[in-house]
Amino acid sequence: MQNWVLSSWMFLKRTPSLVFAMAVLGLGLTTASGVMVRGIRNANDTITVTGASTERITSDYVDWSVKVSQSGASQQASYQGLQPAVEQTVAFLKAQGIEADEMELDSVKSEKQEVRDPRTGELRSTTWTSTQAVLIGSWNVAKIYKISGQIGQLIGKGVPLTINEPAYTYTKLAEKRVDMLAKATKDARARARAIASEAGAGIGAITNADTGSFQITSPNSTETSDSGSYDTRTIEKDITAVMAVTFRVE
């Protein structure tokens, strides 16, 4: 019987932590009891339970960028065509409410493309493309969200833009991590007590605790990763912390 418990537990240890946590949440304590309680024999035994904690958080910072590009027959021509487009883009962003300290211009980059005859190698044409990115970083997440949906108007006016997706982040994650781990540990203790009570036992001190990966996903997402995940596409996010905690059985 002990071999059965050991093999079952080793299988669970190979299961990604969040998947195991969600399985416990979905199946309830009945399934967990069927595995764990069999291993409780005396006061020297321990029980390991995975606890999880999930909360909804709101992003408080956003990084965003748009890239302006212009092509020409020469490097000079492409650069000269780029500048009015950059100025028009900056003017639009300022008019929408982006402050000077929220925006900066990246360095200009220039690339040359040559088209040659595939048979003779003779040069047929040369095109230069100059690009410059407008970088935005702001604590006003709602404002940037709104502007990012409006800037496409410039494309309709002939401004050659590449519009990147805003990256929404949460800057107080370190503080939140401590709180989430504490709640996941509390959840693990509650599960361990419920499991042990089925065998008429109690739960004592923690003998070991392993921190699982953090999952920061879009709301109600089922996406998981062994190394953790961090969604930056949505303003609202779900953060899930997982702890595998070993308790002494009393």
N, C-alpha and C positions, 0 to 999 in steps of 0.2 A: 504493500500500500504506500509506503514512504517513497518507493521508486516512482510510483505513479504521480505522487505530488511533486517530486523533483522534476520529472520530465515535463509536467504541465507548467510548472513555474518557469522553467528554462524557455519553454515556448513563448510564454507571456513576456519574458524579458527581451526576446527578439522582436517583439511587436513594437512598432513606433509608439512612443509614449502617448501622443494625443489620440491615436486610434484606440489604444487600450482604454484611455480615460473616457472617450465617447462611448465605447462599448459598455463600460460599467454604467455610464449615465443612462444609456438606452435600455439595457437589459435589467437594471436594478440590482439590488443586493442578493437576490435569490441565486443567480448564477455564480456570483462571487463567493457566496457561502458554500456552494457545492464544491468549489476548488479549495478554498482556504481552510475551512473548519476541519477538514479531514486531517490537517497537519497538526492540530492542537492536541497535544498529549499530556504535557505537564507544564509546570511554572517556568521551566527553562526554555520553552519554545518561544518563537517569535512569529509575527505575522506581518506581511508586507502588503500594503494597499496603496493604490494610486488615487490621489485626490486631484481635483481640478477646480479652477475658478475662472469664470468668464465675466467680463464687464464690457459695456459699450463706452467708447471714448470718442472725443471730438478733436480733430487735428487743430493745432494752434499755430502752425507755420506752413508756408507754401513756397516752393521754388518753381520757377517757370521760365521758359525761354522761347523766343521766336528768332528764326534765322532768316536774314534777308540776303538774297543772292542776285547777281547780275552778270550776264555773259557778254563778251565782246570779242572782236577780232584781235585785240591786243590787250596786254595786261592793263595798260593805261585806260583804254576805253572801258573795260569792265569795271575798273575802280571808279571812274568818273560817273558811270551809270548807277553804281551802287549807292553813292552818297545821297542823292535826292530820295531814294527809296528808304534809306535808313532814317533820314530826317522826317519823312512822312510817317514812318512807323512810330518813332519817338513822340512826335506831336500828337498822334492818335492816342497813345498810351497816357500821356500827360492830360489830355482832354478828358479821358475817362476817369481820372482821379489818382493815377499812380504818381507818388511823390518822387522827388529827385533822389532821396536817399534809399529808395526801394528799387532803383534801376541803375544799371551800368552797361556800358558797351564793351563787348569782348574785342580782342584784336582782330584785324582784318586778315583773312586768309585768301590765298590766291592759288589756283590750280590751272595747269595747262593740259589741254587734250588735243592730241594730234590724230588726224585720220590719214592713213596711208593706203596706197594701192596694195591689195593683198598679193599681187603677182610680182610687181616690180619694187615695192617698198617705197615708191615715190610719194612724197608728202603732198596730200591733196588739200588739206585745210588745217588751220590751227584755231582753237577756241580757248579763250581765257575766261575763267569764272571766279569772281571775287565774292566772298561771303563775309558777313558780320552778324554776330548774334547779339540780341538784346536780352540781358539777364535780369530777371526780376526775383526779388526775395522779399516777402512781406508777412507781417503778423496778422494782416487783415485778410483772412482766408476767404471770407464771403465776397469781398470786393474782387479779388483775383479770379475767383470762380466765375463771376459774372462777366468780367472783361475777357476772359479766355473764350467765352462763348460768342463774343461780339467781334473779335479782331479779324475774323474771316471776311468782314466787310472790305478790308483793305485789298484782299485778293481780287474782289470784284471791281476795284478801282485800278487794277493793273500792277499792284505792288507784289513782287515775287517773294512769297513768304513760305517758310516751312514752320508750321505751328506745332510745337511739342506739347505733350500732355503735362499739366501741372502735377507736381509731386507734393502731396499733402503729408505732413509728418506731425508727430506728437513729441514735444521737446521735454516733457516731464516723465519720460519713460523710466528713467532710473528710479525715481521715487515710487512710481506705480508698480515697478517690478517687485520691490520689497513687500508692498501691501498685498499684491496678488499671490506671492509665494506663501505668505502667512495664511491667507484665506484657503489656498489649496491644501496646506498642511492641516488646517482645521477640518476641512472636508474629508481628508484621509483619515483623521482620527475618528470622525463620526462613522465612517464606513467600517473602520476596524472594530469599533465597539459593537456595531450591529452584527457583524460577522461573528465575533467572539461570543456574543451573548447566546447565539444559537448552540454553542457547545458548553454553556454555563460558565464561561470564563470572563475575565476582565482584561482591560488594556492598561499597561504600565508605561514606563518611560520610552522615549524614542531611542533606538539603538543605531539607526542609520537613516539618512535622507538623501535622495538623489534628485537634483533639479532637472526636470525635463526641458525640452525646447519651448520657447515662447512662440505662439502663433498670433500674428496681428493680421487679421483678414478683413475683407469687406463684410458688412453686416450679414449674418446668417449664412456665411459661406461654409462649405464643407472641405475647403482646401487645406491640406496639411503637408508638412515637410519635416523630415527627421532633424534637419539642421535649423528649423524654425523658418518663419516667413514674415514678411513685412510688406503689407499692401500700402502703396502710396497713391492709388488711383481714386480713393474715396475719402471724403472729409470725415464721415462717421466710420468707425472701425470697431471690430470686436477683438479684444485681447484675451487670450486664454493662457493660463499658466498651469503647468502640470508638475506634481511632486510625487515621487515614489517613496513612501515612508515606511520604515520597519519599526514595529512596536514590540515591546516585551509582553508576553501573555502572563497574566496573573490569575 
